[in-house]
Amino acid sequence: MTEARVLPVDELVRRARALADAGPRQLLGITGAPGAGKSTLAAEVVAAIGASARLVPMDGFHLAQAELHRLGRAARKGSIDTFDANGYVSLMRRLRRKEPTSVWAPEFRRELEEPIAGAIEVPPEVRLVVTEGNYLLVPDWPWDEMRALLHEAWFLDLDGDLRRRRLVARHVGYGRSAEEARAWALGSDEVNAALVAETAVRADLVVRLADAPPG
């Protein structure tokens, strides 16, 4: 993988603000392996920039739990074929072209383990849309269009042991037993992480956070 630059969050915020100022609307993608800290970084960037930025996570395009069960994919939820990739790419097209009225995006509610339609409003005055998720830079159809839609793409790297510990803690926090959490983190999550690692070469910036605790 491309060697990562070590940067503090405030430097990344400055970079995102400069991107927003390039207007009229810019799309910033933050990707990386499961547990790398994408959602936290994306939320910090959007909060720092304020009302002119919106966060539209890829996770809103999880397939519904009932559909995952029907398709036999529930045991590996989070894998690349458990998302509505076409729907996600289509939304990013709409957000990039800056429509004259609000665009509404779905949001994934972890307490429900379900996506909720129309939960995130992106009004026309928003200048920076930040999207985050595992598969933003995957070169296979239909994900392959994402690289051209993003004005800038960051790959967030993190020490592997620390990332896996975070994943185990996350899964326990969502109600899995410690044994189940470890099996998920070292199984499905690691398969997904290996796929995502190969996409780092397509990013504009591969970064490790200077603020992150050591592995």
C-alpha positions as a Python dict, from the first residue, in 0.01 Angstrom:
ca = {
    (1, 'M'): (0, 0, 0),
    (2, 'T'): (111, 358, -66),
    (3, 'E'): (301, 501, 228),
    (4, 'A'): (73, 705, 453),
    (5, 'R'): (132, 1065, 552),
    (6, 'V'): (84, 1136, 922),
    (7, 'L'): (-136, 1444, 963),
    (8, 'P'): (-345, 1595, 1244),
    (9, 'V'): (-719, 1632, 1201),
    (10, 'D'): (-695, 2013, 1187),
    (11, 'E'): (-468, 1987, 880),
    (12, 'L'): (-727, 1765, 711),
    (13, 'V'): (-999, 2014, 803),
    (14, 'R'): (-796, 2291, 637),
    (15, 'R'): (-762, 2076, 327),
    (16, 'A'): (-1136, 2005, 320),
    (17, 'R'): (-1218, 2375, 370),
    (18, 'A'): (-998, 2469, 77),
    (19, 'L'): (-1179, 2208, -131),
    (20, 'A'): (-1516, 2353, -30),
    (21, 'D'): (-1399, 2701, -125),
    (22, 'A'): (-1324, 2576, -477),
    (23, 'G'): (-1704, 2539, -522),
    (24, 'P'): (-1971, 2551, -641),
    (25, 'R'): (-1998, 2203, -493),
    (26, 'Q'): (-1721, 1956, -422),
    (27, 'L'): (-1737, 1589, -325),
    (28, 'L'): (-1485, 1452, -76),
    (29, 'G'): (-1464, 1077, -23),
    (30, 'I'): (-1305, 917, 283),
    (31, 'T'): (-1237, 545, 258),
    (32, 'G'): (-1037, 280, 439),
    (33, 'A'): (-1075, -60, 600),
    (34, 'P'): (-1348, -140, 854),
    (35, 'G'): (-1261, 17, 1188),
    (36, 'A'): (-1011, 269, 1047),
    (37, 'G'): (-1207, 565, 1184),
    (38, 'K'): (-1369, 693, 863),
    (39, 'S'): (-1702, 793, 1012),
    (40, 'T'): (-1540, 975, 1304),
    (41, 'L'): (-1305, 1171, 1078),
    (42, 'A'): (-1582, 1255, 831),
    (43, 'A'): (-1807, 1382, 1113),
    (44, 'E'): (-1524, 1594, 1255),
    (45, 'V'): (-1453, 1751, 916),
    (46, 'V'): (-1819, 1833, 853),
    (47, 'A'): (-1869, 1972, 1204),
    (48, 'A'): (-1562, 2194, 1167),
    (49, 'I'): (-1675, 2336, 833),
    (50, 'G'): (-2032, 2391, 945),
    (51, 'A'): (-2353, 2455, 753),
    (52, 'S'): (-2190, 2458, 410),
    (53, 'A'): (-2094, 2089, 446),
    (54, 'R'): (-2299, 1770, 472),
    (55, 'L'): (-2209, 1411, 557),
    (56, 'V'): (-2369, 1146, 333),
    (57, 'P'): (-2232, 803, 439),
    (58, 'M'): (-2228, 501, 209),
    (59, 'D'): (-2383, 300, 495),
    (60, 'G'): (-2726, 444, 412),
    (61, 'F'): (-2725, 206, 117),
    (62, 'H'): (-2709, -115, 322),
    (63, 'L'): (-2968, -359, 191),
    (64, 'A'): (-3257, -411, 432),
    (65, 'Q'): (-3209, -690, 685),
    (66, 'A'): (-3500, -889, 540),
    (67, 'E'): (-3338, -877, 196),
    (68, 'L'): (-3001, -987, 336),
    (69, 'H'): (-3169, -1289, 493),
    (70, 'R'): (-3353, -1366, 169),
    (71, 'L'): (-3029, -1347, -28),
    (72, 'G'): (-2835, -1552, 228),
    (73, 'R'): (-2593, -1265, 301),
    (74, 'A'): (-2693, -1161, 654),
    (75, 'A'): (-2396, -1341, 812),
    (76, 'R'): (-2154, -1115, 624),
    (77, 'K'): (-2338, -785, 638),
    (78, 'G'): (-2099, -509, 537),
    (79, 'S'): (-1946, -704, 248),
    (80, 'I'): (-1946, -532, -88),
    (81, 'D'): (-2249, -722, -221),
    (82, 'T'): (-2466, -623, 77),
    (83, 'F'): (-2506, -264, -48),
    (84, 'D'): (-2722, -102, -314),
    (85, 'A'): (-2419, 15, -509),
    (86, 'N'): (-2619, 146, -805),
    (87, 'G'): (-2837, 352, -574),
    (88, 'Y'): (-2533, 500, -400),
    (89, 'V'): (-2354, 594, -722),
    (90, 'S'): (-2676, 745, -861),
    (91, 'L'): (-2713, 964, -554),
    (92, 'M'): (-2353, 1081, -583),
    (93, 'R'): (-2422, 1181, -945),
    (94, 'R'): (-2714, 1395, -830),
    (95, 'L'): (-2513, 1553, -551),
    (96, 'R'): (-2224, 1635, -782),
    (97, 'R'): (-2442, 1813, -1037),
    (98, 'K'): (-2593, 2036, -762),
    (99, 'E'): (-2966, 2026, -826),
    (100, 'P'): (-3177, 2340, -762),
    (101, 'T'): (-3373, 2176, -479),
    (102, 'S'): (-3276, 1964, -180),
    (103, 'V'): (-3158, 1609, -235),
    (104, 'W'): (-3251, 1361, 36),
    (105, 'A'): (-3015, 1078, 127),
    (106, 'P'): (-3068, 765, 340),
    (107, 'E'): (-2905, 707, 676),
    (108, 'F'): (-2810, 379, 843),
    (109, 'R'): (-2946, 354, 1198),
    (110, 'R'): (-2729, 116, 1397),
    (111, 'E'): (-2982, 85, 1677),
    (112, 'L'): (-3223, -60, 1419),
    (113, 'E'): (-2964, -225, 1193),
    (114, 'E'): (-3161, -77, 902),
    (115, 'P'): (-3127, 207, 650),
    (116, 'I'): (-3382, 488, 675),
    (117, 'A'): (-3477, 667, 352),
    (118, 'G'): (-3491, 1046, 330),
    (119, 'A'): (-3306, 1105, 657),
    (120, 'I'): (-3032, 1345, 539),
    (121, 'E'): (-3115, 1670, 359),
    (122, 'V'): (-2855, 1820, 126),
    (123, 'P'): (-2984, 2166, 28),
    (124, 'P'): (-2855, 2347, -283),
    (125, 'E'): (-2635, 2585, -82),
    (126, 'V'): (-2414, 2302, 49),
    (127, 'R'): (-2067, 2345, -103),
    (128, 'L'): (-1898, 2032, 31),
    (129, 'V'): (-2048, 1682, 47),
    (130, 'V'): (-1838, 1438, 248),
    (131, 'T'): (-1909, 1071, 189),
    (132, 'E'): (-1737, 785, 366),
    (133, 'G'): (-1736, 410, 330),
    (134, 'N'): (-1528, 104, 257),
    (135, 'Y'): (-1575, 67, -116),
    (136, 'L'): (-1550, 417, -262),
    (137, 'L'): (-1240, 336, -469),
    (138, 'V'): (-1318, -20, -578),
    (139, 'P'): (-1243, -35, -955),
    (140, 'D'): (-1526, -275, -1041),
    (141, 'W'): (-1867, -174, -1183),
    (142, 'P'): (-2068, 12, -1061),
    (143, 'W'): (-1830, 139, -791),
    (144, 'D'): (-1573, 236, -1053),
    (145, 'E'): (-1763, 555, -1136),
    (146, 'M'): (-1707, 690, -785),
    (147, 'R'): (-1342, 786, -845),
    (148, 'A'): (-1448, 1024, -1126),
    (149, 'L'): (-1734, 1168, -918),
    (150, 'L'): (-1512, 1254, -622),
    (151, 'H'): (-1317, 1576, -645),
    (152, 'E'): (-1082, 1438, -381),
    (153, 'A'): (-1043, 1096, -217),
    (154, 'W'): (-866, 1017, 109),
    (155, 'F'): (-766, 671, 226),
    (156, 'L'): (-751, 651, 607),
    (157, 'D'): (-492, 403, 730),
    (158, 'L'): (-458, 264, 1083),
    (159, 'D'): (-241, 8, 1260),
    (160, 'G'): (-400, -331, 1196),
    (161, 'D'): (-399, -454, 1556),
    (162, 'L'): (-557, -132, 1680),
    (163, 'R'): (-815, -140, 1404),
    (164, 'R'): (-915, -497, 1491),
    (165, 'R'): (-940, -415, 1862),
    (166, 'R'): (-1170, -126, 1775),
    (167, 'L'): (-1385, -355, 1564),
    (168, 'V'): (-1420, -612, 1842),
    (169, 'A'): (-1519, -337, 2088),
    (170, 'R'): (-1768, -197, 1836),
    (171, 'H'): (-1934, -534, 1779),
    (172, 'V'): (-1957, -596, 2155),
    (173, 'G'): (-2112, -250, 2191),
    (174, 'Y'): (-2380, -349, 1941),
    (175, 'G'): (-2475, -655, 2143),
    (176, 'R'): (-2255, -938, 2020),
    (177, 'S'): (-2077, -1163, 2267),
    (178, 'A'): (-1698, -1124, 2291),
    (179, 'E'): (-1654, -1452, 2102),
    (180, 'E'): (-1897, -1349, 1827),
    (181, 'A'): (-1733, -1007, 1803),
    (182, 'R'): (-1385, -1155, 1756),
    (183, 'A'): (-1513, -1402, 1496),
    (184, 'W'): (-1679, -1121, 1297),
    (185, 'A'): (-1378, -885, 1325),
    (186, 'L'): (-1128, -1152, 1222),
    (187, 'G'): (-1354, -1309, 961),
    (188, 'S'): (-1587, -1104, 741),
    (189, 'D'): (-1430, -771, 842),
    (190, 'E'): (-1079, -891, 752),
    (191, 'V'): (-1192, -1016, 412),
    (192, 'N'): (-1341, -674, 346),
    (193, 'A'): (-1028, -501, 477),
    (194, 'A'): (-807, -693, 233),
    (195, 'L'): (-1026, -585, -59),
    (196, 'V'): (-1025, -222, 54),
    (197, 'A'): (-646, -213, 109),
    (198, 'E'): (-593, -274, -263),
    (199, 'T'): (-779, 49, -346),
    (200, 'A'): (-544, 284, -157),
    (201, 'V'): (-342, 346, -474),
    (202, 'R'): (-645, 524, -624),
    (203, 'A'): (-663, 784, -345),
    (204, 'D'): (-531, 1141, -365),
    (205, 'L'): (-408, 1111, -8),
    (206, 'V'): (-324, 812, 212),
    (207, 'V'): (-320, 936, 569),
    (208, 'R'): (-271, 823, 928),
    (209, 'L'): (-404, 1055, 1193),
    (210, 'A'): (-137, 1207, 1414),
    (211, 'D'): (-405, 1221, 1686),
    (212, 'A'): (-474, 845, 1677),
    (213, 'P'): (-343, 637, 1970),
    (214, 'P'): (-50, 407, 1891),
    (215, 'G'): (-114, 45, 1807),
}
